[in-house]
Amino acid sequence: MSFEEALERVSRDESFKATIYAMNTLLIHKGIYTQQEFQELFVEWVRKEDKKKHRKDVSVTRSEAALA
């Protein structure tokens, strides 16, 4: 299957996932970073996003309380 054929077979979301998979696999195989380093950075990103969501939720709750 060619790259173009593969692109036609998948949705935009699946194409994005395939791109991330290919890039990470290549970078790990080339020794740019390890699977462990990738996982640590992934967890770091999720934690940061959780903190942002928590701050936003607290802000919304305070705004709602001020309106009451």
N, C-alpha and C positions, 0 to 999 in steps of 0.2 A: 504494500500500500504506500502510496506517495504521501508526502506532507500535505499537499493540496486535498487529496482524497480524505485524509484523516480530518482536516479542518471542516470539510463538508459534512462529515458524519456526526459531529458533536455540536452541542449547544455552545453559546458564548460562555456560560458558566463552566462547562466541562473543558472548554478550550483554555480558560484561565487556569483551571486546576492542572491540566496537562502541562501547561507552560511552567508552572511552579514546580511540578514534579520533575520535569526535564532539567530545569535550571539547577535545582538542589542536587539532583543525582549527579549531574556533570560536575558541579563544584565539589561535591564530596569525593567523587572518583579522581578528580584532578588534585586532591589534597589541599584545596583552598581552605576548607574547614571540615571538621569531623561531624558525624551524626550527633554526638554529644553536644558539641557547640551549637549546632542547629537547634536541638531540643531546648537548650538553655535559653537561647534567644527567643524562641517561640513562647516559652513560658513567661519570659520577661515581658514580651509584647502583650500577652493576655492579661497579665497582672496590671500593666499600665492602663489598658482599656477598661478593666474592672474598676480601677480607681476613678477614671473619668466618669464612668457610668454612675458610680456611687456619689461623686460630687454633684453630678447633674440631678440625681434623684433627691439628694438633700436640699439642693437649691429649689427644686420644684416644690418640695414639701414645705419649705419655709415660706415660699411665695403664697402657697395655698393657705397656710396658717395666717399670714398677714392679711389676706383678703377676708378671713372669717371674722 
